[in-house]
């Protein structure tokens, strides 16, 4: 308990020195996932199992958009500290290096053997603990969903755990004073919504085109420190890591299509055969 | 409601969506699940003036409709809606909650799961009850490369359901009961400044029974007329793959996992190579036709009928052939 209080005090003092006063502080936390690059994923045709172990990994696309947006905010308004957090194994350091090269100021790797089988609820809980430890922040930015699991739950769970106002499906963000205004894309409409900071915003890929870091930035980033925190550092309660779902199987979908090739001497013949087949299927004409 | 013995508590299947048609679709599936579990099916209706709609739900298989009407609930916002839903769950303890996977519904489901410390399986395209009486959801994952089957370990078992994953049931007389509730709603922490229509086509591609869709095989935007002409004959609509929309900007929206998931009677893919993300978005179509110059294109593996050839020749010929044979 004392340790925690002490930490908060130190962070606070540090902040005051760096940013002058509390009100100047704008810290943005961006949550990054090291995702399987699904475009390079292979399937074992015999078992329909995915070969994920050897599949290349990268920053989940949507999260990269979130980071790009944070950098844009910093470029426009100044006085911003961008902290990136990722919860993964040691190999995710590559993801954080890339984030630093793009323009993040700080990188935190949250890594612990006990995180191995956590679901979205455990992930959100650990991220929430990390964000609390990083200290007061104005904005938490997340990707709307992740490239590989495509669940889109962590951002919302995080907002709930941190008790933050939440704005999702966001394709435009602007900050003014202590208010964030966003444009959300809903099914049939665009919603302009605003909230007081601190709040959590999850972004779609529409929002921007993430930059590719220059060689200079990559070199500079290689010297920056990546802070590693374990479950113990974050005071994680083991109970909260228990999975609330059971994954029964993950298999490549069966293709149950007829795969009939329609051939013929002429385009006319092919078209006639196809038309006939479609009429027989009962999907053409009423 | 949590802990190891969490599965013993809770009764009844609930459905909730901020989109009316999706509520109906979930009632269809919900009825099936409730019958398997020999329990009741209930729908939740939340809004400012929604009593008429709530009454209508009774015709679609709901044994009960819980109605919460309050002027403050006119538009969907997290805090008020979440407080109402968690209040209802605490009072009535359902065992299953199906929530419409809309842009507003999904965060609501995730936050409700978080608040109740239970699991949530998002975007289920199939739902079943296993031998242990647990809800099992199937969802597309890894960018369309896989289907995951996931069971929920705690009650309420929350799953979200995308639009058109399940058939809308036929309305019929059913002995159900409307229960009006007065539930206090929390104040929203966000403020809606303005709502304006989205700049998309007025007709929804998900509603089309026939879709003629084009990909990078289409050379010029103007050539879209070939698809338009065929789709008129088929009473269908024209769609596109992601590159034509996102990269070339010829369309405002696209078919695929990251765009619109569709399940028409007939899907004709013209000049679409068939990357896994596209195929995942059309996999529930009844009949799929592929027309592509490249006989190695993966779309042929996902199609019922394949034609190796030039769409510029095939499409006009197919249009004429269908017209002629339908006469």
Interface residues (C-beta under 8 A of the other chain):
Chain A: X36 X38 X39 X41 X43 X50 X52 X119 X120 X121 X124 X147 X148 X149 X150 X151 X152 X153 X155 X156 X157 X159 X160 X161 X164 X165 X166 X167 X168 X169 X181 X184 X185 X186 X187 X188 X189 X190 X191 X192 X193 X194 X195 X196 X199 X205 X243 X244 X245 X246 X247 X248 X249 X250 X251 X252 X253 X255 X257 X258 X259 X260 X261 X262 X263 X267 X268 X270 X271 X272 X274 X275 X276 X277 X278 X279 X281 X283 X284 X285 X286
Chain B: X19 X78 X102 X103 X104 X106 X107 X110 X111 X113 X114 X115 X117 X118 X119 X120 X121 X122 X123 X136 X140 X141 X142 X143 X144 X145 X146 X147 X148 X149 X150 X151 X152 X153 X154 X189 X190 X191 X192 X193 X194 X195 X196 X197 X198 X200 X210 X234 X235 X257 X258 X265 X266 X275 X276 X280 X283 X286 X287 X288 X289 X300 X301 X302 X303 X304 X305 X306 X307 X308 X309 X313 X314 X317 X318 X320 X321 X322 X324 X325 X326
